[in-house]
Amino acid sequence: MRITVLGGGSWGTALAGLFAGQGRETTLWIREADLAARIRRTRENDVYLPGIVLPAALRIEEDLPRALAGSGVQVLAVPCQFSREFLLQARPHLPRRPVVVCASKGIEVAHLATMSQVVEETLEGLTPTFAMLSGPSFAMEVAKGQPTAVALGCANEAIARELQGLLSGPMFRVYTNPDVRGVELGGALKNVMAIAVGMLDGLEAGLDARAALITRGLAEMSRLGVAMGAQERTFMGLAGMGDLVLTCTGDLSRNRTVGLELGRGKTLAEIIASRKSVAEGVATTESMFQLGRNYEVDLPITAAVHAALYEDAPVRETLSRLMARTLKGE
């Protein structure tokens, strides 16, 4: 079954290299023609994944119709906020009943839609099967072949098992989970908590504070997830706790880095201007904040991050507000 990875950022490139290296017939679609040509020549994505040599068998394509021709599985690695527009562009070239494996983590700001909802809405009439690939996985570590375990949220048990066999490899272990909503929300919401932890670390608030915030952040993610139809136990697994711990503590975390720079005094505009890759948690903070209001779920950590990102609140002040909240039971 031919795999087409749509999106040539760090994660899309890492996944495409992984699948090709496992002997799967794989095409990586990259929007920028000059970058695609350079990768074909050098076998390296020097912009988003420098230093990693991609398999010779990996096909690089900038022409979307050619990339999708004969594709059996489409791995969506376009950033969340651009996925709706991209899928509408790709729709005429997709097969009927496409199998879309989403590797992009986030919640749309404009429509407050999860990635499964984006796919369902944009590909209505094509009867897509949706699966969400999420869990503790840094692109660079996957690209280097280091051991990784992830969750695949898919409601169709037969297709889930087929995808599990297709995507898994010696150092890339895929677990299936029928709770699609939980898997996609875990991957999105943890980015907000990673920004919060980065803010604490930027303030040098200490390891006690970091551990407390991660723990309470998981509770906050679970509350909103359950209100939106997810299963609470999913947040105890790879797509919840696993991804949360990695993103909140790993030095490769883009979202934690944003928080670190905020805590050290930089503005959001300065941080965004200095970055090539997208930190999805910045946009997801706005989405999560609005969803909390819509579902009437208390999200104090999200509110603190929102205040720092969008309300010009001093980071130290947001921490003080969190600590001064009314005492309550755990």
C-alpha positions as CSV (number, residue, x, y, z in Angstrom):
1,M,0.0,0.0,0.0
2,R,1.6,3.3,-1.1
3,I,2.0,6.0,1.5
4,T,1.9,9.7,0.7
5,V,3.1,12.0,3.4
6,L,1.7,15.5,2.9
7,G,3.9,18.2,4.4
8,G,7.7,18.6,4.4
9,G,8.3,20.0,7.9
10,S,10.3,18.2,10.4
11,W,7.6,15.7,11.4
12,G,6.4,14.9,7.9
13,T,10.0,14.4,6.7
14,A,10.8,12.2,9.7
15,L,7.8,10.0,9.1
16,A,8.4,9.8,5.4
17,G,12.0,8.7,6.0
18,L,10.9,6.2,8.6
19,F,8.3,4.5,6.4
20,A,10.6,4.4,3.4
21,G,13.4,3.0,5.6
22,Q,11.0,0.3,6.7
23,G,10.5,-0.8,3.0
24,R,7.1,0.9,2.5
25,E,6.6,2.6,-0.9
26,T,6.5,6.2,0.3
27,T,6.2,9.7,-1.4
28,L,6.9,12.9,0.5
29,W,5.0,15.9,-0.9
30,I,6.7,19.3,-0.2
31,R,5.1,22.6,-1.1
32,E,8.3,24.5,-1.9
33,A,9.6,23.4,-5.3
34,D,13.2,24.6,-4.6
35,L,13.4,22.7,-1.3
36,A,12.0,19.5,-3.0
37,A,14.6,19.8,-5.7
38,R,17.4,20.2,-3.2
39,I,16.2,17.2,-1.1
40,R,16.2,15.1,-4.3
41,R,19.8,16.1,-4.9
42,T,21.2,15.9,-1.4
43,R,18.8,13.5,0.4
44,E,18.6,16.0,3.2
45,N,15.9,18.4,4.4
46,D,18.4,21.1,5.4
47,V,15.6,23.5,6.5
48,Y,13.5,21.4,8.8
49,L,15.5,18.3,9.6
50,P,19.2,19.1,9.0
51,G,21.8,16.3,9.4
52,I,19.4,13.4,8.6
53,V,20.1,11.5,5.4
54,L,16.8,10.3,3.8
55,P,16.5,6.9,2.2
56,A,17.2,6.7,-1.5
57,A,13.9,4.9,-2.0
58,L,11.9,7.9,-0.7
59,R,10.2,9.7,-3.5
60,I,10.2,13.5,-3.2
61,E,7.4,15.4,-5.1
62,E,6.3,19.0,-5.2
63,D,3.4,18.3,-7.6
64,L,0.4,17.4,-5.5
65,P,-1.6,15.4,-8.2
66,R,1.5,13.3,-8.9
67,A,2.2,12.8,-5.2
68,L,-1.3,11.5,-4.6
69,A,-1.6,9.4,-7.8
70,G,-2.1,5.8,-6.7
71,S,-1.8,6.7,-3.0
72,G,-3.4,4.2,-0.6
73,V,-2.8,6.0,2.7
74,Q,-2.4,9.8,3.1
75,V,-0.5,11.0,6.1
76,L,-1.4,14.6,6.8
77,A,1.5,16.5,8.3
78,V,0.4,20.0,7.3
79,P,0.1,22.3,10.3
80,C,-3.3,22.3,11.9
81,Q,-4.3,25.9,11.1
82,F,-3.5,25.4,7.4
83,S,-5.0,21.9,7.0
84,R,-8.6,22.9,6.0
85,E,-7.4,25.0,3.1
86,F,-4.9,22.3,2.0
87,L,-7.5,19.5,2.1
88,L,-9.8,21.5,0.0
89,Q,-7.0,21.9,-2.5
90,A,-6.1,18.2,-2.3
91,R,-9.7,16.9,-2.5
92,P,-9.9,16.6,-6.3
93,H,-6.8,14.4,-6.4
94,L,-7.8,12.1,-3.5
95,P,-9.4,8.7,-4.1
96,R,-12.9,7.9,-3.0
97,R,-12.8,6.5,0.6
98,P,-9.4,7.9,1.4
99,V,-7.5,6.7,4.4
100,V,-6.2,9.8,6.2
101,V,-3.7,9.4,9.0
102,C,-3.4,12.7,10.7
103,A,0.0,13.5,12.2
104,S,-0.8,17.2,12.8
105,K,-1.7,18.1,16.4
106,G,-3.9,21.1,17.1
107,I,-7.4,22.6,17.2
108,E,-8.6,25.1,14.6
109,V,-8.9,28.6,15.9
110,A,-11.4,29.8,13.3
111,H,-13.9,26.9,13.7
112,L,-12.8,25.4,17.1
113,A,-12.6,22.1,15.1
114,T,-10.5,19.1,15.9
115,M,-8.5,17.5,13.1
116,S,-11.0,14.7,12.7
117,Q,-13.8,17.3,12.2
118,V,-11.6,19.2,9.7
119,V,-11.1,16.1,7.7
120,E,-14.8,15.1,7.9
121,E,-16.0,18.5,6.8
122,T,-13.6,19.1,4.0
123,L,-13.8,15.6,2.5
124,E,-17.5,15.1,3.0
125,G,-18.8,12.9,0.2
126,L,-15.6,11.0,-0.2
127,T,-16.3,8.9,2.9
128,P,-12.8,9.2,4.5
129,T,-11.5,6.9,7.1
130,F,-9.7,9.0,9.8
131,A,-6.9,7.9,12.1
132,M,-4.9,10.1,14.5
133,L,-1.2,9.4,15.0
134,S,-0.1,10.9,18.3
135,G,2.1,10.3,21.3
136,P,5.6,11.1,22.7
137,S,7.6,11.5,19.5
138,F,10.2,14.1,18.6
139,A,10.9,14.3,14.9
140,M,14.6,14.2,15.3
141,E,14.6,11.1,17.5
142,V,12.3,9.2,15.1
143,A,14.5,10.3,12.2
144,K,17.6,8.9,14.0
145,G,15.8,5.6,14.5
146,Q,15.6,5.9,18.3
147,P,12.9,3.8,20.1
148,T,9.4,5.4,19.9
149,A,5.9,4.3,20.9
150,V,2.8,6.1,19.7
151,A,-1.0,5.8,19.7
152,L,-3.2,5.5,16.6
153,G,-6.7,6.6,17.2
154,C,-9.1,5.0,14.8
155,A,-12.7,3.9,15.2
156,N,-12.6,1.3,12.4
157,E,-10.9,-1.7,14.1
158,A,-10.0,-3.5,10.9
159,I,-8.4,-0.5,9.3
160,A,-6.7,0.3,12.6
161,R,-5.0,-3.1,12.7
162,E,-4.0,-2.8,9.0
163,L,-2.5,0.7,9.6
164,Q,-0.8,-0.6,12.8
165,G,1.0,-3.2,10.7
166,L,1.8,-0.8,7.9
167,L,3.3,2.0,10.1
168,S,5.1,0.0,12.8
169,G,8.7,-0.9,12.5
170,P,11.6,-2.3,14.7
171,M,12.0,1.1,16.5
172,F,8.5,2.6,15.9
173,R,5.8,0.8,17.9
174,V,2.2,1.7,17.2
175,Y,-0.7,1.0,19.7
176,T,-4.3,1.2,18.5
177,N,-7.0,3.1,20.4
178,P,-10.6,3.4,19.3
179,D,-11.0,6.7,21.2
180,V,-10.2,9.1,18.3
181,R,-11.4,12.2,20.2
182,G,-9.2,11.4,23.1
183,V,-6.1,10.7,21.0
184,E,-6.4,13.9,19.0
185,L,-7.2,16.1,22.0
186,G,-4.3,14.7,24.0
187,G,-1.9,15.6,21.2
188,A,-3.3,19.1,20.9
189,L,-3.9,20.2,24.5
190,K,-0.5,19.1,25.9
191,N,1.1,21.8,23.8
192,V,-0.6,24.4,25.8
193,M,0.7,22.8,29.0
194,A,4.2,22.7,27.5
195,I,4.2,26.4,27.0
196,A,3.1,26.8,30.7
197,V,5.9,24.6,31.9
198,G,8.4,26.5,29.7
199,M,7.2,29.8,31.3
200,L,7.9,28.3,34.8
201,D,11.3,27.1,33.7
202,G,12.0,30.5,32.2
203,L,11.2,32.1,35.6
204,E,13.5,29.4,37.3
205,A,10.5,28.5,39.5
206,G,11.9,25.1,40.3
207,L,11.3,21.4,39.8
208,D,8.5,21.2,42.4
209,A,6.5,23.8,40.4
210,R,7.2,21.9,37.1
211,A,5.9,18.6,38.5
212,A,2.8,20.2,40.0
213,L,2.0,22.0,36.8
214,I,2.4,18.8,34.7
215,T,0.1,16.9,37.1
216,R,-2.6,19.6,37.2
217,G,-2.2,20.2,33.5
218,L,-3.1,16.6,32.9
219,A,-6.2,16.9,35.0
220,E,-7.2,20.1,33.1
221,M,-6.7,18.3,29.7
222,S,-8.8,15.4,31.0
223,R,-11.7,17.6,32.1
224,L,-12.0,19.3,28.8
225,G,-11.5,16.1,26.9
226,V,-14.3,14.3,28.8
227,A,-16.6,17.2,28.2
228,M,-15.9,16.9,24.5
229,G,-16.7,13.2,24.4
230,A,-13.3,11.6,25.0
231,Q,-12.6,8.8,27.4
232,E,-10.7,9.8,30.5
233,R,-8.4,6.8,30.4
234,T,-7.0,7.9,27.1
235,F,-5.3,10.8,28.8
236,M,-3.4,8.3,31.0
237,G,-1.8,6.7,28.0
238,L,0.7,7.6,25.3
239,A,-1.4,10.3,23.6
240,G,-2.0,12.0,27.0
241,M,0.5,11.5,29.8
242,G,3.2,10.2,27.6
243,D,3.1,13.1,25.1
244,L,2.6,15.6,27.9
245,V,5.7,14.6,29.9
246,L,7.9,14.6,26.8
247,T,6.7,17.9,25.5
248,C,6.9,19.6,28.9
249,T,10.4,18.4,29.7
250,G,12.3,17.7,26.5
251,D,14.8,20.2,25.1
252,L,13.5,19.5,21.6
253,S,10.0,20.7,22.4
254,R,9.1,23.8,20.3
255,N,6.2,24.6,22.6
256,R,8.3,24.4,25.8
257,T,10.9,26.7,24.1
258,V,8.2,29.3,23.4
259,G,7.3,29.3,27.1
260,L,11.0,29.5,28.1
261,E,11.5,32.6,26.0
262,L,8.3,34.2,27.4
263,G,9.5,33.5,30.9
264,R,12.8,35.1,30.1
265,G,11.1,38.3,28.9
266,K,10.6,38.0,25.2
267,T,7.3,39.0,23.6
268,L,5.3,36.6,21.5
269,A,5.9,38.7,18.4
270,E,9.7,38.4,18.9
271,I,9.5,34.7,19.4
272,I,7.4,34.0,16.3
273,A,9.7,36.2,14.2
274,S,12.7,34.2,15.2
275,R,11.3,30.8,14.4
276,K,11.1,28.7,11.2
277,S,8.8,26.0,12.5
278,V,5.3,26.2,13.9
279,A,4.7,25.8,17.7
280,E,1.1,24.6,17.5
281,G,0.4,25.4,21.1
282,V,0.3,29.1,20.5
283,A,-2.8,28.8,18.3
284,T,-4.2,25.9,20.4
285,T,-4.1,28.1,23.5
286,E,-6.7,30.4,21.9
287,S,-8.8,27.4,20.8
288,M,-8.6,25.6,24.2
289,F,-9.5,28.9,26.0
290,Q,-12.6,29.3,23.9
291,L,-13.6,25.7,24.2
292,G,-13.3,25.9,28.0
293,R,-15.8,28.7,28.0
294,N,-18.1,26.9,25.5
295,Y,-18.2,23.7,27.6
296,E,-18.1,25.6,30.9
297,V,-14.9,23.7,32.0
298,D,-12.5,25.4,34.5
299,L,-9.1,25.7,32.8
300,P,-6.9,27.9,35.0
301,I,-3.6,26.9,33.5
302,T,-4.9,27.6,30.0
303,A,-6.2,30.9,31.1
304,A,-2.8,31.8,32.5
305,V,-1.1,30.9,29.3
306,H,-3.7,32.8,27.3
307,A,-3.1,35.9,29.5
308,A,0.6,35.8,28.8
309,L,0.3,35.2,25.1
310,Y,-2.7,37.3,24.1
311,E,-3.4,39.8,27.0
312,D,0.1,41.1,27.6
313,A,0.1,39.8,31.2
314,P,3.5,39.6,32.8
315,V,4.5,35.9,33.2
316,R,5.3,36.2,36.8
317,E,2.0,37.8,37.5
318,T,0.1,34.8,35.9
319,L,2.0,32.4,38.1
320,S,1.1,34.4,41.2
321,R,-2.6,34.3,40.1
322,L,-2.5,30.6,39.8
323,M,-1.0,30.1,43.3
324,A,-3.5,32.5,44.8
325,R,-6.6,30.6,43.5
326,T,-9.2,29.5,46.1
327,L,-8.0,26.4,47.9
328,K,-9.9,23.2,46.9
329,G,-9.7,19.4,47.0
330,E,-7.7,17.5,44.4
